[in-house]
Amino acid sequence: MSASQTGLDFVRTGSKFSNTRERGQLMIMFAFGVVAMIGCVAMVVDLGMFMTTRRNYQKIADTCASVGAQSATPAGRAASCITTNNIPDGATVNVPPSKGVYQGNNEYVEVLIDRNVPTVFMRVLGIQNIPIGVRAVAWSKRNLDFGVMGLQPGVDAVRSAGGSNSQINGNACSAGDFKVSGTLNVNGYTVANGSFSGTPNSLGSESGARSAPCEDPGYPLPTLPTPQSLPSPGSVVDVTCVSPITNVPASTARIRISCPANVTVRVSGPRLSVDIKGSNNARVDFLPAGSPSNATFQDVSIQGSGPVLLAPGWYDTISSTSGPDITLQSGLYMINSSYDQSGSGALTGSNVSVVAGHQFEATGSGPVNLSCCATEMQHNVLLYHTGANLPGMPSGWGSGNPPNAMDLMGNSSARSFTGNIYSPLSAPCDSPCIQIGGNATSFTISGQVAAPTIEINGTGNTVTFSGNGDSLFRRPSLVE
């Protein structure tokens, strides 16, 4: 064997040894890489399962704390909820909470879930369990139905200066302060989201931020019919009285009525003005138009002694300062600027609803008996005060910016309103937005009164609204 062959064999032998060693190192590195990869996969899968489980536990804690807060037995109800959601152990219910901002406050319910969740793949790394801890704290407000609702925060949203006979049969609330001067009897609960000034006689009361919310019921404005097109202005025409029926020609834009008692004057729209003179003794009937009625009369002045039968439809102003009795025929009335009845005549109407833009005042000494509702109006609303020009009113109406208020104060005779009286919180209005009472022989509202600000005055006032007890349901709110 030659030397060159021996050296070659040595090189070949050395090469084999080197290759074997490298292959061994690669196998070791591959094994470690596989273990690391398995560990990463295990961690990703188990951590994903951990996060999903934690979210589910948090939802259960939130739900059970809220359910407990709604119940008269919060601890037992929350514990029952936890059992229903298949949490066999590791859950705790505390009333009051054991820690946090509301620690020691019995009005709050705390639910803690602390459990060790078994791993699946991470066991190969020696990790058998992952601890999970979640917490929820809830409280609740009473969910009450209110008969009287002052909706504006930061002010005396409800003010009462009533006598000993003033009575609210139902709950009453103020989104601001609740001020009582004199005596106010409430056969229900009284709530001030602000504070009380004076004390109403009620089944119970609460105040402050934790009190039951006094919220705008948000009754919608109905779709208003399109008014008739108004004629061009012309001179005022005196109506020629013809017995027994006088039909006023439709072509006359402005009319003046002064007829004897044996005449009925029938007035159809549209009209720019209808002036019923103080010397009038005739019956005056306004005629509906369209379905729903869109009869349109811009300015109506009512005096004299003859009865007046108004028609549903559009009006800008109605004024009655003397003694005629006024009857509202069934239907929806759109009164843009003002209704002012301060005389001694009666105001009656059934199956009616009135949408008043700026001012509605029935402050005379005559009796009042109004009951709702027009078919177009929802939520049993008798009087709806928007505090602004009505949508779709004829061009040129609403000038003069009359006061934004609804005044139902009256004296002497009985006054009865059947249906809800509503002014939304968004409506700008004078304070008070709605004023009820007076010294009538009796003053009754069978329905809800809701407005930014409400004032109750006089004696013998009664507001009756169903739902004068504490609701079985409460509004939960998660706070932690």
VOPAGU-2260 file (C-alpha; in pm, 1 decimal, decimal comma):
REM VOPAGU-2260
SITE   aa  ch    i         X         Y         Z
SITE  MET   A    0       0,0       0,0       0,0
SITE  SER   A    1     140,0     332,0     -95,6
SITE  ALA   A    2     160,4     633,7     129,8
SITE  SER   A    3     -74,0     825,4     -89,8
SITE  GLN   A    4    -338,4     560,3     -54,1
SITE  THR   A    5    -304,2     561,6     326,5
SITE  GLY   A    6    -350,4     936,6     341,2
SITE  LEU   A    7    -654,7     913,8     118,5
SITE  ASP   A    8    -804,7     648,2     341,6
SITE  PHE   A    9    -743,8     872,5     644,5
SITE  VAL   A   10    -917,0    1162,5     477,6
SITE  ARG   A   11   -1213,7     944,5     386,5
SITE  THR   A   12   -1232,4     801,5     738,0
SITE  GLY   A   13   -1215,6    1150,1     891,7
SITE  SER   A   14   -1487,7    1272,6     658,2
SITE  LYS   A   15   -1717,1     989,9     766,8
SITE  PHE   A   16   -1662,2    1076,1    1132,8
SITE  SER   A   17   -1731,1    1444,3    1072,7
SITE  ASN   A   18   -2056,0    1376,2     884,1
SITE  THR   A   19   -2181,4    1143,1    1157,2
SITE  ARG   A   20   -2116,3    1404,1    1425,1
SITE  GLU   A   21   -2298,5    1678,3    1228,3
SITE  ARG   A   22   -2597,3    1453,1    1171,6
SITE  GLY   A   23   -2615,2    1386,3    1545,0
SITE  GLN   A   24   -2605,8    1758,3    1625,0
SITE  LEU   A   25   -2886,6    1824,4    1377,1
SITE  MET   A   26   -3097,4    1551,7    1532,4
SITE  ILE   A   27   -3050,3    1705,6    1876,5
SITE  MET   A   28   -3132,2    2051,9    1747,4
SITE  PHE   A   29   -3438,3    1917,1    1565,2
SITE  ALA   A   30   -3555,9    1745,7    1881,9
SITE  PHE   A   31   -3520,7    2065,4    2081,2
SITE  GLY   A   32   -3694,2    2258,9    1803,3
SITE  VAL   A   33   -3984,1    2014,6    1799,9
SITE  VAL   A   34   -4017,8    2041,6    2177,4
SITE  ALA   A   35   -4005,6    2423,2    2157,6
SITE  MET   A   36   -4257,0    2427,8    1874,4
SITE  ILE   A   37   -4487,8    2194,4    2064,6
SITE  GLY   A   38   -4450,9    2417,5    2368,8
SITE  CYS   A   39   -4539,0    2727,5    2166,8
SITE  VAL   A   40   -4838,1    2557,7    2006,7
SITE  ALA   A   41   -4948,0    2431,8    2347,1
SITE  MET   A   42   -4913,5    2776,9    2495,0
SITE  VAL   A   43   -5104,9    2942,8    2210,0
SITE  VAL   A   44   -5386,2    2687,3    2223,0
SITE  ASP   A   45   -5413,5    2683,9    2601,0
SITE  LEU   A   46   -5389,0    3061,9    2630,7
SITE  GLY   A   47   -5659,9    3095,6    2364,4
SITE  MET   A   48   -5879,7    2859,9    2562,8
SITE  PHE   A   49   -5790,0    3052,6    2877,8
SITE  MET   A   50   -5896,6    3386,3    2727,1
SITE  THR   A   51   -6223,3    3237,9    2597,8
SITE  THR   A   52   -6298,6    3085,4    2936,1
SITE  ARG   A   53   -6216,3    3411,3    3112,6
SITE  ARG   A   54   -6452,0    3606,5    2885,0
SITE  ASN   A   55   -6728,0    3354,6    2952,8
SITE  TYR   A   56   -6670,6    3377,8    3328,2
SITE  GLN   A   57   -6678,1    3757,8    3310,9
SITE  LYS   A   58   -7009,9    3745,7    3126,4
SITE  ILE   A   59   -7149,6    3510,2    3391,1
SITE  ALA   A   60   -7024,4    3736,8    3671,1
SITE  ASP   A   61   -7177,4    4045,4    3501,9
SITE  THR   A   62   -7507,5    3869,0    3441,5
SITE  CYS   A   63   -7537,8    3722,6    3790,5
SITE  ALA   A   64   -7444,1    4049,6    3961,0
SITE  SER   A   65   -7707,7    4231,8    3753,0
SITE  VAL   A   66   -7971,1    3964,5    3816,5
SITE  GLY   A   67   -7895,2    3980,4    4187,6
SITE  ALA   A   68   -7921,1    4358,6    4190,1
SITE  GLN   A   69   -8271,1    4336,6    4040,9
SITE  SER   A   70   -8395,1    4100,7    4310,9
SITE  ALA   A   71   -8537,7    4160,7    4654,9
SITE  THR   A   72   -8297,6    3883,3    4773,0
SITE  PRO   A   73   -7982,1    3977,7    4581,2
SITE  ALA   A   74   -7735,9    3728,0    4733,8
SITE  GLY   A   75   -7960,6    3425,7    4685,4
SITE  ARG   A   76   -8064,2    3527,7    4335,2
SITE  ALA   A   77   -7704,2    3585,4    4223,8
SITE  ALA   A   78   -7596,7    3250,3    4372,5
SITE  SER   A   79   -7881,6    3075,6    4190,7
SITE  CYS   A   80   -7771,2    3240,0    3867,4
SITE  ILE   A   81   -7416,9    3108,5    3917,2
SITE  THR   A   82   -7546,3    2754,6    3971,0
SITE  THR   A   83   -7765,7    2781,6    3661,7
SITE  ASN   A   84   -7457,0    2875,2    3459,5
SITE  ASN   A   85   -7273,7    2557,6    3572,5
SITE  ILE   A   86   -7007,6    2711,7    3794,8
SITE  PRO   A   87   -6969,9    2428,6    4050,9
SITE  ASP   A   88   -6715,6    2597,7    4275,8
SITE  GLY   A   89   -6488,0    2898,3    4309,9
SITE  ALA   A   90   -6769,6    3157,3    4298,3
SITE  THR   A   91   -6854,7    3399,9    4579,1
SITE  VAL   A   92   -7142,8    3645,5    4617,6
SITE  ASN   A   93   -7097,1    3938,3    4854,7
SITE  VAL   A   94   -7363,6    4184,5    4964,0
SITE  PRO   A   95   -7212,9    4436,0    5034,0
SITE  PRO   A   96   -6893,9    4409,0    4821,5
SITE  SER   A   97   -6579,7    4295,5    5002,0
SITE  LYS   A   98   -6351,7    4545,7    4827,4
SITE  GLY   A   99   -6343,8    4832,9    4585,3
SITE  VAL   A  100   -6515,8    5170,0    4582,7
SITE  TYR   A  101   -6847,1    5029,0    4705,6
SITE  GLN   A  102   -6707,7    4814,8    4984,9
SITE  GLY   A  103   -6957,3    4795,0    5272,1
SITE  ASN   A  104   -7249,5    4943,6    5073,8
SITE  ASN   A  105   -7552,3    4714,7    5094,8
SITE  GLU   A  106   -7704,0    4853,7    4777,0
SITE  TYR   A  107   -7438,0    4680,2    4564,3
SITE  VAL   A  108   -7390,3    4314,9    4471,1
SITE  GLU   A  109   -7042,7    4169,7    4413,2
SITE  VAL   A  110   -6978,3    3843,8    4226,8
SITE  LEU   A  111   -6628,8    3688,7    4232,5
SITE  ILE   A  112   -6527,9    3385,9    4028,7
SITE  ASP   A  113   -6183,0    3242,6    4110,0
SITE  ARG   A  114   -6108,3    2906,7    3951,9
SITE  ASN   A  115   -5812,2    2699,1    3834,0
SITE  VAL   A  116   -5872,0    2601,7    3473,3
SITE  PRO   A  117   -5700,7    2274,4    3365,5
SITE  THR   A  118   -5461,3    2299,2    3072,5
SITE  VAL   A  119   -5452,8    2056,7    2780,4
SITE  PHE   A  120   -5123,6    2081,0    2594,6
SITE  MET   A  121   -4919,3    2274,0    2845,9
SITE  ARG   A  122   -4918,5    1969,3    3070,0
SITE  VAL   A  123   -4613,8    1847,3    2872,7
SITE  LEU   A  124   -4436,4    2152,8    3013,0
SITE  GLY   A  125   -4546,8    2070,3    3364,5
SITE  ILE   A  126   -4821,6    2336,2    3380,7
SITE  GLN   A  127   -5135,9    2163,7    3503,6
SITE  ASN   A  128   -5367,9    2462,2    3571,1
SITE  ILE   A  129   -5406,4    2834,5    3496,8
SITE  PRO   A  130   -5579,8    3050,5    3761,4
SITE  ILE   A  131   -5867,7    3273,2    3641,5
SITE  GLY   A  132   -6019,4    3553,4    3849,2
SITE  VAL   A  133   -6305,6    3781,9    3743,7
SITE  ARG   A  134   -6521,5    4031,2    3935,6
SITE  ALA   A  135   -6843,5    4223,3    3875,9
SITE  VAL   A  136   -7033,0    4474,3    4089,7
SITE  ALA   A  137   -7387,5    4586,6    4009,0
SITE  TRP   A  138   -7659,7    4797,2    4162,8
SITE  SER   A  139   -8011,4    4888,0    4058,6
SITE  LYS   A  140   -8257,4    5172,3    4049,4
SITE  ARG   A  141   -8628,2    5128,9    4099,3
SITE  ASN   A  142   -8816,7    5130,8    3772,0
SITE  LEU   A  143   -9124,1    5338,1    3854,7
SITE  ASP   A  144   -9415,1    5466,4    3651,3
SITE  PHE   A  145   -9468,7    5832,7    3729,9
SITE  GLY   A  146   -9790,9    6032,9    3719,5
SITE  VAL   A  147   -9612,2    6367,9    3754,1
SITE  MET   A  148   -9272,3    6408,3    3589,3
SITE  GLY   A  149   -9056,0    6724,2    3599,5
SITE  LEU   A  150   -8792,5    6644,2    3338,5
SITE  GLN   A  151   -8535,8    6925,8    3360,6
SITE  PRO   A  152   -8230,1    6864,7    3582,5
SITE  GLY   A  153   -8061,5    7142,7    3777,6
SITE  VAL   A  154   -8382,5    7335,7    3859,5
SITE  ASP   A  155   -8698,3    7298,2    4069,1
SITE  ALA   A  156   -8852,6    7075,1    3804,0
SITE  VAL   A  157   -9157,7    7011,7    4025,1
SITE  ARG   A  158   -9296,4    7290,8    4243,3
SITE  SER   A  159   -9603,0    7266,3    4460,2
SITE  ALA   A  160   -9781,2    7538,1    4652,9
SITE  GLY   A  161  -10099,5    7338,7    4695,7
SITE  GLY   A  162  -10336,8    7327,1    4990,4
SITE  SER   A  163  -10425,5    7033,4    5208,4
SITE  ASN   A  164  -10648,7    6875,5    4942,4
SITE  SER   A  165  -10381,8    6856,7    4670,0
SITE  GLN   A  166  -10341,3    6489,8    4582,1
SITE  ILE   A  167  -10134,2    6287,3    4336,8
SITE  ASN   A  168  -10261,1    5931,4    4301,2
SITE  GLY   A  169   -9943,2    5782,0    4160,3
SITE  ASN   A  170   -9569,8    5835,7    4178,5
SITE  ALA   A  171   -9409,5    6177,0    4123,3
SITE  CYS   A  172   -9053,3    6261,3    4021,8
SITE  SER   A  173   -8824,9    6552,6    3950,9
SITE  ALA   A  174   -8511,8    6520,8    3738,2
SITE  GLY   A  175   -8386,6    6819,4    3936,7
SITE  ASP   A  176   -8509,2    6943,0    4273,9
SITE  PHE   A  177   -8857,5    6880,0    4416,2
SITE  LYS   A  178   -8993,0    7185,2    4599,3
SITE  VAL   A  179   -9300,3    7164,0    4824,0
SITE  SER   A  180   -9454,3    7472,6    4981,4
SITE  GLY   A  181   -9763,0    7393,6    5183,5
SITE  THR   A  182   -9906,6    7043,4    5158,5
SITE  LEU   A  183   -9879,1    6784,9    4881,3
SITE  ASN   A  184  -10026,2    6439,1    4935,8
SITE  VAL   A  185   -9888,0    6162,5    4714,5
SITE  ASN   A  186  -10043,9    5817,5    4717,7
SITE  GLY   A  187   -9723,7    5671,9    4578,7
SITE  TYR   A  188   -9348,2    5735,0    4584,6
SITE  THR   A  189   -9176,4    6071,0    4541,5
SITE  VAL   A  190   -8834,3    6098,2    4379,2
SITE  ALA   A  191   -8592,6    6388,0    4339,9
SITE  ASN   A  192   -8287,0    6316,1    4128,1
SITE  GLY   A  193   -8158,4    6635,6    4291,3
SITE  SER   A  194   -8291,9    6713,0    4638,1
SITE  PHE   A  195   -8614,8    6788,4    4823,3
SITE  SER   A  196   -8712,8    7130,2    4955,1
SITE  GLY   A  197   -9010,2    7066,8    5179,3
SITE  THR   A  198   -9154,1    6722,0    5236,2
SITE  PRO   A  199   -9442,8    6567,6    5042,8
SITE  ASN   A  200   -9668,7    6321,2    5223,9
SITE  SER   A  201   -9594,4    6001,9    5031,0
SITE  LEU   A  202   -9549,2    5626,3    5067,3
SITE  GLY   A  203   -9175,0    5680,3    5048,4
SITE  SER   A  204   -8918,5    5911,3    4894,4
SITE  GLU   A  205   -8564,1    5901,0    4764,0
SITE  SER   A  206   -8327,9    6162,0    4629,1
SITE  GLY   A  207   -7984,1    6206,9    4476,2
SITE  ALA   A  208   -7799,2    6033,5    4197,7
SITE  ARG   A  209   -7903,2    5687,9    4322,9
SITE  SER   A  210   -8274,2    5763,1    4301,4
SITE  ALA   A  211   -8504,2    5618,8    4035,8
SITE  PRO   A  212   -8449,9    5803,0    3706,4
SITE  CYS   A  213   -8700,1    6070,9    3605,5
SITE  GLU   A  214   -8674,2    6036,0    3229,2
SITE  ASP   A  215   -8858,0    6187,7    2936,1
SITE  PRO   A  216   -9113,0    5928,4    2814,9
SITE  GLY   A  217   -9042,8    6051,1    2461,9
SITE  TYR   A  218   -9396,1    6036,6    2325,8
SITE  PRO   A  219   -9377,2    6097,4    1950,8
SITE  LEU   A  220   -9549,9    6383,1    1775,6
SITE  PRO   A  221   -9811,1    6242,2    1535,1
SITE  THR   A  222   -9791,9    6304,1    1164,1
SITE  LEU   A  223   -9972,3    6632,2    1111,9
SITE  PRO   A  224  -10197,7    6675,2     807,0
SITE  THR   A  225  -10104,9    6934,0     546,9
SITE  PRO   A  226  -10304,4    7254,5     605,3
SITE  GLN   A  227  -10533,4    7399,4     343,4
SITE  SER   A  228  -10387,6    7667,4     119,1
SITE  LEU   A  229  -10481,1    8008,2     256,3
SITE  PRO   A  230  -10658,1    8259,6      28,9
SITE  SER   A  231  -10523,7    8601,6     -56,1
SITE  PRO   A  232  -10595,3    8875,8     198,9
SITE  GLY   A  233  -10899,9    9090,5     144,9
SITE  SER   A  234  -11125,3    9325,8     331,3
SITE  VAL   A  235  -11326,0    9208,3     630,6
SITE  VAL   A  236  -11678,9    9100,5     532,1
SITE  ASP   A  237  -11976,0    9112,8     771,1
SITE  VAL   A  238  -12175,8    8792,6     754,8
SITE  THR   A  239  -12536,5    8835,3     639,8
SITE  CYS   A  240  -12749,2    8646,3     892,1
SITE  VAL   A  241  -13010,5    8413,8     744,5
SITE  SER   A  242  -13235,2    8204,2     968,4
SITE  PRO   A  243  -13205,6    7921,8    1049,9
SITE  ILE   A  244  -12877,0    7836,1     868,2
SITE  THR   A  245  -12621,6    8076,7     733,4
SITE  ASN   A  246  -12344,1    7926,9     519,6
SITE  VAL   A  247  -12054,2    8167,7     479,1
SITE  PRO   A  248  -11915,8    8175,4     120,9
SITE  ALA   A  249  -11580,6    7999,6      94,1
SITE  SER   A  250  -11437,2    8284,9    -114,3
SITE  THR   A  251  -11433,7    8527,0     180,8
SITE  ALA   A  252  -11095,6    8527,5     355,8
SITE  ARG   A  253  -11185,7    8751,7     652,7
SITE  ILE   A  254  -11527,9    8748,3     813,9
SITE  ARG   A  255  -11702,8    8918,1    1105,0
SITE  ILE   A  256  -12004,4    8752,1    1272,2
SITE  SER   A  257  -12279,9    8927,0    1467,9
SITE  CYS   A  258  -12607,4    8736,1    1434,6
SITE  PRO   A  259  -12917,7    8679,7    1649,1
SITE  ALA   A  260  -12977,9    8369,9    1861,0
SITE  ASN   A  261  -13211,1    8200,6    1611,4
SITE  VAL   A  262  -12928,1    8156,8    1356,4
SITE  THR   A  263  -12658,8    7892,1    1312,9
SITE  VAL   A  264  -12358,9    8019,6    1118,0
SITE  ARG   A  265  -12154,8    7755,1     937,8
SITE  VAL   A  266  -11794,6    7849,5     861,5
SITE  SER   A  267  -11573,6    7642,3     635,7
SITE  GLY   A  268  -11202,2    7691,8     580,6
SITE  PRO   A  269  -10962,6    7814,8     480,5
SITE  ARG   A  270  -10991,8    8157,8     645,2
SITE  LEU   A  271  -10740,8    8422,9     739,4
SITE  SER   A  272  -10960,5    8551,7    1023,1
SITE  VAL   A  273  -11291,3    8476,6    1191,2
SITE  ASP   A  274  -11408,0    8752,6    1427,2
SITE  ILE   A  275  -11708,8    8656,2    1640,9
SITE  LYS   A  276  -11823,1    8988,8    1781,2
SITE  GLY   A  277  -11933,9    9064,2    2135,4
SITE  SER   A  278  -12281,2    9135,4    1997,8
SITE  ASN   A  279  -12312,8    8785,6    1849,3
SITE  ASN   A  280  -12581,2    8556,5    1994,7
SITE  ALA   A  281  -12582,7    8295,2    1717,6
SITE  ARG   A  282  -12435,2    7946,7    1726,5
SITE  VAL   A  283  -12116,8    7927,5    1517,0
SITE  ASP   A  284  -12007,3    7594,1    1372,3
SITE  PHE   A  285  -11660,1    7553,4    1218,1
SITE  LEU   A  286  -11665,0    7277,3     955,0
SITE  PRO   A  287  -11399,0    7005,1     922,2
SITE  ALA   A  288  -11223,8    6938,1     592,8
SITE  GLY   A  289  -11032,1    6635,4     468,6
SITE  SER   A  290  -10959,1    6311,4     652,5
SITE  PRO   A  291  -10789,2    6362,3     887,5
SITE  SER   A  292  -10921,8    6714,6     904,7
SITE  ASN   A  293  -10691,4    6985,0     772,2
SITE  ALA   A  294  -10941,5    7271,2     802,2
SITE  THR   A  295  -10733,5    7588,3     833,2
SITE  PHE   A  296  -10823,6    7907,7    1021,0
SITE  GLN   A  297  -10542,6    8151,9    1092,1
SITE  ASP   A  298  -10684,0    8386,6    1359,5
SITE  VAL   A  299  -11006,1    8321,5    1551,4
SITE  SER   A  300  -11148,2    8572,0    1801,3
SITE  ILE   A  301  -11447,6    8451,6    2007,0
SITE  GLN   A  302  -11679,4    8685,0    2199,7
SITE  GLY   A  303  -12052,4    8724,7    2244,4
SITE  SER   A  304  -12285,9    8469,8    2403,6
SITE  GLY   A  305  -12355,6    8217,9    2127,1
SITE  PRO   A  306  -12194,5    7871,6    2156,9
SITE  VAL   A  307  -11900,0    7791,8    1930,1
SITE  LEU   A  308  -11822,8    7448,9    1783,2
SITE  LEU   A  309  -11459,7    7437,8    1666,5
SITE  ALA   A  310  -11345,5    7192,1    1400,9
SITE  PRO   A  311  -11031,8    6978,2    1412,6
SITE  GLY   A  312  -10759,1    7121,5    1196,3
SITE  TRP   A  313  -10508,3    7406,9    1188,7
SITE  TYR   A  314  -10519,5    7736,3    1383,2
SITE  ASP   A  315  -10255,8    7997,5    1450,9
SITE  THR   A  316  -10436,6    8184,6    1730,9
SITE  ILE   A  317  -10764,2    8131,4    1915,6
SITE  SER   A  318  -10873,6    8390,3    2169,9
SITE  SER   A  319  -11184,5    8389,3    2389,9
SITE  THR   A  320  -11198,3    8656,5    2657,9
SITE  SER   A  321  -11571,5    8668,0    2728,8
SITE  GLY   A  322  -11844,1    8412,7    2792,1
SITE  PRO   A  323  -11919,9    8181,4    2495,7
SITE  ASP   A  324  -11912,4    7806,5    2553,7
SITE  ILE   A  325  -11657,5    7636,6    2325,9
SITE  THR   A  326  -11681,8    7274,4    2215,4
SITE  LEU   A  327  -11403,3    7087,3    2037,1
SITE  GLN   A  328  -11536,4    6838,4    1786,8
SITE  SER   A  329  -11361,2    6497,5    1787,2
SITE  GLY   A  330  -11023,7    6500,6    1616,0
SITE  LEU   A  331  -10672,7    6646,6    1616,3
SITE  TYR   A  332  -10617,7    7020,5    1673,0
SITE  MET   A  333  -10296,6    7195,1    1562,8
SITE  ILE   A  334  -10274,2    7534,9    1738,8
SITE  ASN   A  335   -9946,5    7695,0    1639,4
SITE  SER   A  336   -9913,6    8020,1    1836,0
SITE  SER   A  337  -10172,8    8039,4    2111,8
SITE  TYR   A  338  -10500,9    7924,3    2256,5
SITE  ASP   A  339  -10626,2    8169,7    2520,3
SITE  GLN   A  340  -10959,7    8114,5    2692,9
SITE  SER   A  341  -10984,3    8343,4    2992,9
SITE  GLY   A  342  -11355,8    8413,7    2999,3
SITE  SER   A  343  -11642,5    8246,5    3181,8
SITE  GLY   A  344  -11745,6    8005,0    2907,7
SITE  ALA   A  345  -11712,7    7627,6    2922,9
SITE  LEU   A  346  -11455,2    7427,1    2728,8
SITE  THR   A  347  -11561,9    7074,2    2639,5
SITE  GLY   A  348  -11464,4    6801,0    2396,7
SITE  SER   A  349  -11432,6    6423,4    2374,3
SITE  ASN   A  350  -11202,0    6209,8    2158,6
SITE  VAL   A  351  -10978,6    6510,0    2102,0
SITE  SER   A  352  -10605,1    6576,9    2110,6
SITE  VAL   A  353  -10445,3    6919,8    2094,8
SITE  VAL   A  354  -10093,9    6988,8    1969,2
SITE  ALA   A  355   -9999,7    7337,1    2092,3
SITE  GLY   A  356   -9689,1    7503,6    1954,5
SITE  HIS   A  357   -9630,0    7788,2    2197,5
SITE  GLN   A  358   -9911,0    7868,5    2438,1
SITE  PHE   A  359  -10223,0    7693,3    2559,5
SITE  GLU   A  360  -10415,7    7870,1    2834,6
SITE  ALA   A  361  -10751,9    7767,1    2971,8
SITE  THR   A  362  -10757,2    7997,4    3273,2
SITE  GLY   A  363  -11112,8    8123,2    3286,1
SITE  SER   A  364  -11379,5    8062,6    3545,7
SITE  GLY   A  365  -11591,5    7832,6    3329,6
SITE  PRO   A  366  -11599,1    7453,1    3357,0
SITE  VAL   A  367  -11359,3    7239,4    3154,2
SITE  ASN   A  368  -11417,9    6880,8    3046,7
SITE  LEU   A  369  -11172,5    6747,4    2787,6
SITE  SER   A  370  -11102,9    6381,6    2712,4
SITE  CYS   A  371  -10876,5    6218,9    2456,5
SITE  CYS   A  372  -10793,4    6099,4    2205,2
SITE  ALA   A  373  -10774,5    6174,2    1834,9
SITE  THR   A  374  -10710,3    5862,5    1628,8
SITE  GLU   A  375  -10380,3    6011,0    1503,5
SITE  MET   A  376  -10238,7    6055,7    1855,4
SITE  GLN   A  377  -10050,4    5779,1    2035,7
SITE  HIS   A  378   -9993,7    5712,0    2406,5
SITE  ASN   A  379  -10322,6    5854,5    2528,9
SITE  VAL   A  380  -10201,0    6215,4    2491,8
SITE  LEU   A  381  -10468,7    6481,0    2532,8
SITE  LEU   A  382  -10247,0    6793,0    2528,1
SITE  TYR   A  383   -9906,3    6795,4    2356,4
SITE  HIS   A  384   -9695,8    7112,2    2395,6
SITE  THR   A  385   -9403,0    7136,8    2152,1
SITE  GLY   A  386   -9265,3    7476,1    2264,2
SITE  ALA   A  387   -9194,6    7568,3    1901,4
SITE  ASN   A  388   -9368,5    7639,1    1571,3
SITE  LEU   A  389   -9550,2    7330,7    1449,9
SITE  PRO   A  390   -9393,4    7143,6    1159,1
SITE  GLY   A  391   -9573,5    7209,0     832,8
SITE  MET   A  392   -9756,7    7523,5     950,2
SITE  PRO   A  393   -9860,4    7774,3     680,5
SITE  SER   A  394   -9604,4    8034,2     580,9
SITE  GLY   A  395   -9612,0    8352,3     788,1
SITE  TRP   A  396   -9759,5    8196,6    1101,3
SITE  GLY   A  397   -9595,3    8213,7    1441,4
SITE  SER   A  398   -9480,7    8576,3    1435,5
SITE  GLY   A  399   -9472,7    8760,7    1765,6
SITE  ASN   A  400   -9307,1    8480,3    1962,4
SITE  PRO   A  401   -9583,1    8423,4    2221,6
SITE  PRO   A  402   -9495,1    8273,9    2562,6
SITE  ASN   A  403   -9409,7    7904,1    2565,8
SITE  ALA   A  404   -9628,8    7760,2    2838,9
SITE  MET   A  405   -9937,4    7553,1    2909,1
SITE  ASP   A  406  -10152,6    7708,4    3183,3
SITE  LEU   A  407  -10455,8    7512,1    3300,0
SITE  MET   A  408  -10519,5    7713,8    3616,5
SITE  GLY   A  409  -10882,8    7803,3    3674,5
SITE  ASN   A  410  -11130,4    7916,6    3937,8
SITE  SER   A  411  -11488,4    7854,8    4045,7
SITE  SER   A  412  -11608,2    7570,9    3822,9
SITE  ALA   A  413  -11500,0    7205,9    3799,1
SITE  ARG   A  414  -11216,6    7118,0    3562,4
SITE  SER   A  415  -11148,2    6772,0    3425,1
SITE  PHE   A  416  -10875,7    6651,4    3186,1
SITE  THR   A  417  -10877,7    6285,5    3082,7
SITE  GLY   A  418  -10555,9    6184,3    2908,2
SITE  ASN   A  419  -10184,0    6258,2    2928,7
SITE  ILE   A  420  -10047,8    6613,3    2923,3
SITE  TYR   A  421   -9698,6    6620,9    2775,6
SITE  SER   A  422   -9422,2    6866,7    2690,4
SITE  PRO   A  423   -9092,8    6701,8    2587,1
SITE  LEU   A  424   -8769,9    6794,4    2761,3
SITE  SER   A  425   -8634,0    6930,3    2432,4
SITE  ALA   A  426   -8912,2    7191,2    2416,6
SITE  PRO   A  427   -8798,7    7539,5    2519,4
SITE  CYS   A  428   -9061,7    7690,8    2747,1
SITE  ASP   A  429   -9126,9    7943,1    3017,2
SITE  SER   A  430   -9100,5    7828,4    3376,6
SITE  PRO   A  431   -9320,1    7653,9    3461,0
SITE  CYS   A  432   -9383,9    7479,2    3130,7
SITE  ILE   A  433   -9710,6    7336,7    3263,3
SITE  GLN   A  434   -9912,1    7496,5    3541,8
SITE  ILE   A  435  -10208,9    7312,8    3692,4
SITE  GLY   A  436  -10452,8    7383,2    3971,2
SITE  GLY   A  437  -10623,2    7698,6    4083,0
SITE  ASN   A  438  -10918,6    7732,9    4316,0
SITE  ALA   A  439  -11175,0    7542,8    4112,2
SITE  THR   A  440  -11440,3    7344,2    4298,6
SITE  SER   A  441  -11250,1    7040,5    4173,4
SITE  PHE   A  442  -10952,6    6998,1    3944,1
SITE  THR   A  443  -10877,2    6649,0    3815,3
SITE  ILE   A  444  -10632,4    6509,0    3565,3
SITE  SER   A  445  -10680,7    6141,7    3485,4
SITE  GLY   A  446  -10348,4    6077,7    3319,5
SITE  GLN   A  447   -9981,5    6164,5    3328,5
SITE  VAL   A  448   -9833,8    6516,3    3344,7
SITE  ALA   A  449   -9478,6    6528,7    3205,2
SITE  ALA   A  450   -9286,7    6845,5    3119,5
SITE  PRO   A  451   -8948,6    7011,0    3182,1
SITE  THR   A  452   -9099,0    7209,1    3471,6
SITE  ILE   A  453   -9437,3    7166,3    3643,8
SITE  GLU   A  454   -9609,9    7382,4    3901,5
SITE  ILE   A  455   -9908,9    7269,0    4109,7
SITE  ASN   A  456  -10104,0    7547,5    4279,4
SITE  GLY   A  457  -10428,7    7608,3    4457,8
SITE  THR   A  458  -10655,5    7366,2    4641,2
SITE  GLY   A  459  -10848,7    7058,1    4550,1
SITE  ASN   A  460  -10610,8    6939,7    4274,6
SITE  THR   A  461  -10605,2    6569,8    4196,9
SITE  VAL   A  462  -10379,4    6397,1    3945,5
SITE  THR   A  463  -10446,4    6025,0    3903,3
SITE  PHE   A  464  -10218,6    5797,9    3704,0
SITE  SER   A  465  -10204,0    5417,5    3711,8
SITE  GLY   A  466   -9895,2    5243,3    3845,6
SITE  ASN   A  467   -9851,2    5410,4    4181,4
SITE  GLY   A  468   -9651,1    5125,1    4334,9
SITE  ASP   A  469   -9292,3    5010,2    4314,0
SITE  SER   A  470   -9235,4    4811,0    3996,5
SITE  LEU   A  471   -9144,4    4443,8    4028,4
SITE  PHE   A  472   -8857,1    4510,2    3794,3
SITE  ARG   A  473   -8550,3    4719,7    3862,4
SITE  ARG   A  474   -8292,8    4863,6    3625,8
SITE  PRO   A  475   -7953,1    4704,5    3682,7
SITE  SER   A  476   -7631,6    4890,4    3621,0
SITE  LEU   A  477   -7280,5    4744,5    3625,3
SITE  VAL   A  478   -7040,9    4977,4    3803,8
SITE  GLU   A  479   -6725,1    4763,5    3838,3
